[in-house]
Amino acid sequence: MEHITIRNISRRYGQGESAVKALDDVSLDISKGEVCVILGPSGSGKSTLLNMIGGLDRVDSGTITVDGLNITSLNKKQLTDYRRDKLGMVFQAYNLIPELNVIENIKVVKDISKDPIDENELLSVLGLSNHKTHFPSELSGGQQQRCSIARALVKNPALLLCDELTGALDSASSKDVLSFLEKINERYNTTIVMITHDERIAGMADRLIRIKDGKVVENTTKNKLKVGELGL
């Protein structure tokens, strides 16, 4: 079953001769429960694509349908509801609230969710049970990233979007974070869309998409590897 259906989307920034076409007539499908890795160099359009799926940016043309909902037709309030109810987003910047500890950062999102996951279950899965009363400044980079993942997942989203989430982490922390995403996908059948520069991460994907100059140049399904086999 298709979870995300994208048809002929384009996005241009700027005007006239200086205009940049970030996405150029992109079409693709992502199935329910897939781990989708999007690869491409800086400026290729992959972050723009992720922001479009997340309802953070508007298409100039084309449509994006997520779980049967045409998000390109939604107004500002409807997009806010979509982001609250349908998806979790994890960015390279952890965006944790420094005055709140781990469990409080997670509960901020849980309290506005309709069908949340038990936060203690997530803390256990993510290896943070012993850090629930710690503040962000008391955590390593990998622990902060796992906390941001828990915050995104506590509302039990069907779709998780990840933007270069290992870009600022060392190899050991990157492996830990990706292992936790693997567990989340297996346990909750969460659809995961992840953009990265790291070719090694492509191995954990069910679907691999490459973008260059705003166009999809590869869209393949494959047998994924376990994170422990990626050579990180």
C-alpha positions as CSV (number, residue, x, y, z in Angstrom):
1,M,0.0,0.0,0.0
2,E,1.4,3.4,-1.0
3,H,1.8,5.7,2.0
4,I,3.2,8.7,0.0
5,T,2.3,9.5,-3.6
6,I,4.2,12.4,-5.3
7,R,3.2,13.5,-8.8
8,N,5.0,16.0,-11.0
9,I,6.0,18.4,-8.2
10,S,8.2,21.4,-9.0
11,R,9.6,24.2,-6.8
12,R,11.5,27.3,-8.0
13,Y,13.2,29.9,-5.8
14,G,13.9,33.4,-7.0
15,Q,12.9,35.2,-10.2
16,G,14.2,35.6,-13.7
17,E,17.6,34.5,-14.8
18,S,18.7,34.0,-11.2
19,A,15.9,31.6,-10.4
20,V,16.9,28.2,-9.1
21,K,14.8,25.1,-9.8
22,A,15.1,23.1,-6.6
23,L,12.7,20.4,-7.8
24,D,11.9,19.6,-11.4
25,D,8.9,17.5,-12.2
26,V,9.5,14.9,-9.5
27,S,7.2,11.8,-9.2
28,L,7.6,8.8,-6.8
29,D,5.8,6.5,-4.4
30,I,6.8,5.3,-1.0
31,S,5.0,2.3,0.5
32,K,3.7,1.9,4.0
33,G,6.4,0.7,6.4
34,E,9.3,1.3,4.0
35,V,12.7,2.8,5.0
36,C,13.4,5.2,2.2
37,V,16.8,6.8,2.0
38,I,17.3,9.8,-0.3
39,L,20.8,10.6,-1.4
40,G,22.1,13.6,-3.2
41,P,24.8,16.3,-3.0
42,S,24.2,19.6,-1.3
43,G,21.8,21.7,-3.4
44,S,20.3,18.7,-5.2
45,G,16.8,19.3,-3.8
46,K,16.6,16.5,-1.3
47,S,15.9,18.8,1.7
48,T,13.3,20.7,-0.3
49,L,11.6,17.4,-1.1
50,L,11.6,16.4,2.6
51,N,10.2,19.8,3.6
52,M,7.4,19.4,1.0
53,I,6.4,16.0,2.4
54,G,6.5,17.6,5.9
55,G,4.2,20.5,4.8
56,L,6.9,23.0,5.6
57,D,7.2,24.3,2.1
58,R,4.8,24.7,-0.8
59,V,5.0,23.2,-4.3
60,D,4.7,25.4,-7.3
61,S,3.0,22.6,-9.2
62,G,2.1,19.0,-8.7
63,T,0.5,17.0,-5.8
64,I,1.7,15.2,-2.7
65,T,-0.7,12.7,-1.1
66,V,0.1,11.2,2.3
67,D,-2.0,8.4,3.7
68,G,-4.8,9.5,1.3
69,L,-4.6,13.2,2.2
70,N,-3.7,15.7,-0.6
71,I,-1.4,17.9,1.5
72,T,-0.8,20.3,-1.4
73,S,-4.4,21.5,-1.1
74,L,-4.3,22.2,2.6
75,N,-4.4,25.7,4.2
76,K,-2.0,26.8,7.0
77,K,-4.2,25.5,9.8
78,Q,-4.8,22.2,8.1
79,L,-1.1,21.7,7.5
80,T,-0.5,22.3,11.2
81,D,-3.0,19.6,12.0
82,Y,-1.3,17.3,9.5
83,R,2.1,17.8,11.0
84,R,0.7,17.2,14.5
85,D,-1.4,14.1,13.7
86,K,0.4,12.4,10.9
87,L,4.1,12.7,11.1
88,G,7.2,13.1,13.3
89,M,10.2,15.1,12.1
90,V,13.8,14.8,13.3
91,F,16.4,17.3,12.2
92,Q,20.2,17.5,12.4
93,A,19.8,20.3,15.0
94,Y,18.2,18.6,18.0
95,N,16.0,21.5,18.9
96,L,15.5,20.3,22.5
97,I,14.2,22.8,25.1
98,P,17.3,23.4,27.3
99,E,15.2,24.2,30.4
100,L,13.4,20.8,30.3
101,N,14.9,17.4,31.0
102,V,14.6,14.4,28.7
103,I,11.2,13.2,29.9
104,E,9.8,16.7,29.9
105,N,11.0,17.4,26.4
106,I,9.1,14.3,25.3
107,K,5.9,15.0,27.2
108,V,5.6,18.4,25.6
109,V,4.7,16.6,22.4
110,K,2.8,13.7,24.1
111,D,0.4,16.1,25.8
112,I,-0.9,17.4,22.4
113,S,-1.1,13.9,20.8
114,K,-4.3,11.9,20.2
115,D,-2.8,8.3,20.5
116,P,0.7,8.6,22.0
117,I,3.1,5.8,22.7
118,D,4.1,5.3,26.3
119,E,7.2,7.5,26.9
120,N,8.8,4.9,29.1
121,E,8.6,2.3,26.4
122,L,10.3,4.7,24.0
123,L,13.0,5.6,26.5
124,S,13.7,1.9,26.9
125,V,13.9,1.2,23.2
126,L,16.1,4.2,22.7
127,G,18.4,3.4,25.7
128,L,17.5,6.6,27.6
129,S,15.8,5.1,30.7
130,N,18.7,6.1,32.9
131,H,18.8,9.7,31.5
132,K,15.1,10.7,31.8
133,T,15.9,13.4,34.4
134,H,19.0,14.7,32.7
135,F,18.9,18.0,30.8
136,P,20.1,18.4,27.2
137,S,23.4,19.9,28.4
138,E,24.1,16.8,30.3
139,L,23.7,14.4,27.3
140,S,26.1,13.4,24.6
141,G,25.3,14.3,21.0
142,G,24.0,10.8,20.3
143,Q,21.8,10.9,23.4
144,Q,20.4,14.3,22.4
145,Q,19.6,12.9,19.0
146,R,17.8,9.9,20.5
147,C,15.8,12.2,22.7
148,S,14.7,14.2,19.6
149,I,13.7,10.9,18.0
150,A,11.7,9.9,21.1
151,R,10.0,13.3,21.0
152,A,9.1,12.8,17.3
153,L,7.9,9.3,17.9
154,V,5.9,9.7,21.1
155,K,2.8,10.8,19.2
156,N,2.9,7.5,17.4
157,P,3.2,9.0,13.9
158,A,2.7,6.7,10.8
159,L,5.5,8.7,9.1
160,L,8.9,9.8,10.3
161,L,11.0,12.3,8.4
162,C,14.7,12.6,9.2
163,D,17.0,15.3,7.9
164,E,20.8,14.4,8.0
165,L,20.3,13.1,11.6
166,T,23.7,11.5,11.7
167,G,25.6,14.5,10.1
168,A,26.9,15.8,13.4
169,L,27.6,12.5,15.1
170,D,30.6,10.3,15.3
171,S,30.6,6.8,13.9
172,A,29.6,5.0,17.2
173,S,26.7,7.5,17.8
174,S,25.6,7.3,14.2
175,K,25.4,3.5,14.4
176,D,23.4,3.7,17.7
177,V,20.9,6.2,16.3
178,L,20.4,4.2,13.1
179,S,20.0,1.0,15.1
180,F,17.2,2.7,17.0
181,L,15.5,3.8,13.8
182,E,15.7,0.2,12.6
183,K,14.0,-1.0,15.8
184,I,11.3,1.6,15.5
185,N,10.6,0.6,11.9
186,E,10.4,-3.1,12.9
187,R,8.3,-2.6,16.0
188,Y,5.8,0.0,14.9
189,N,5.9,-0.4,11.0
190,T,6.7,3.3,10.8
191,T,7.4,4.6,7.4
192,I,10.8,6.4,7.5
193,V,12.1,8.9,5.0
194,M,15.7,9.9,5.6
195,I,18.0,12.2,3.6
196,T,21.7,11.9,3.9
197,H,25.1,12.4,2.2
198,D,26.4,9.2,3.6
199,E,26.4,6.4,0.9
200,R,26.8,3.7,3.6
201,I,23.4,4.5,5.1
202,A,21.8,3.5,1.7
203,G,22.3,-0.1,2.7
204,M,19.5,0.0,5.3
205,A,16.9,1.2,2.9
206,D,14.0,-0.7,1.4
207,R,13.9,2.1,-1.2
208,L,16.8,4.1,-2.5
209,I,16.2,7.4,-4.2
210,R,19.0,9.6,-5.7
211,I,18.3,13.2,-6.6
212,K,20.6,15.4,-8.8
213,D,19.8,18.9,-9.9
214,G,16.2,18.7,-8.7
215,K,15.4,15.5,-10.6
216,V,15.1,11.8,-9.4
217,V,17.9,9.9,-11.2
218,E,17.4,6.6,-9.3
219,N,14.4,5.1,-7.6
220,T,15.0,1.4,-6.7
221,T,13.7,-1.1,-4.2
222,K,16.2,-3.5,-2.6
223,N,16.9,-6.0,0.1
224,K,18.0,-3.9,3.1
225,L,21.0,-4.7,5.3
226,K,21.0,-4.6,9.1
227,V,22.7,-1.5,10.5
228,G,25.5,-3.7,11.9
229,E,26.3,-4.6,8.3
230,L,26.7,-1.1,7.0
231,G,30.4,-0.7,7.8
232,L,29.9,2.4,10.0
